[in-house]
Amino acid sequence: MIDLKNLSAEQLRELGRDAAYRIGTHTAAGYPIESYINQQQEILRNVRAELERRSK
């Protein structure tokens, strides 16, 4: 597991974009695996939380 605190803000944004892209492409494939989508959504939530924490 990646420690988000060690990533730069740009790396966090890229990780978030990647997770969002993976959710979109996996869903568009027609037979999404819910556990995979949930995992990517968790990554997205964690990235957002870390970016928000840094902005305070």
C-alpha positions in Angstrom: 0.0 0.0 0.0 1.2 3.5 -0.9 1.7 6.0 2.0 -0.1 9.0 0.5 1.8 11.3 2.9 5.0 10.6 1.0 3.5 11.7 -2.4 3.7 15.2 -3.8 0.4 17.0 -4.5 0.9 16.4 -8.2 1.5 12.7 -7.6 -1.7 12.6 -5.5 -3.7 14.3 -8.3 -2.3 11.9 -10.9 -3.2 8.9 -8.6 -6.8 10.4 -8.3 -7.1 10.8 -12.0 -5.9 7.3 -12.6 -8.4 5.8 -10.1 -11.2 7.8 -11.7 -10.2 6.7 -15.2 -10.1 3.1 -14.0 -13.6 3.3 -12.6 -14.8 4.8 -15.8 -13.2 2.3 -18.2 -14.1 -0.7 -16.0 -17.7 0.4 -15.8 -17.9 1.1 -19.5 -16.7 -2.4 -20.3 -20.2 -3.6 -19.4 -19.6 -6.1 -16.6 -18.0 -4.1 -13.8 -16.6 -6.0 -10.8 -18.0 -4.2 -7.8 -15.0 -5.0 -5.5 -12.6 -3.5 -8.0 -14.7 -0.4 -8.4 -15.0 -0.1 -4.6 -11.2 -0.4 -4.3 -10.7 2.4 -6.8 -13.3 4.6 -5.1 -11.5 4.0 -1.8 -8.3 5.2 -3.4 -10.1 8.3 -4.7 -11.6 9.1 -1.3 -8.2 8.7 0.4 -6.5 10.9 -2.2 -9.2 13.6 -1.7 -8.9 13.4 2.1 -5.1 13.8 1.9 -5.3 16.8 -0.4 -7.9 18.3 1.8 -5.8 17.7 4.9 -2.8 19.4 3.2 -4.9 22.4 2.3 -5.7 23.3 5.9 
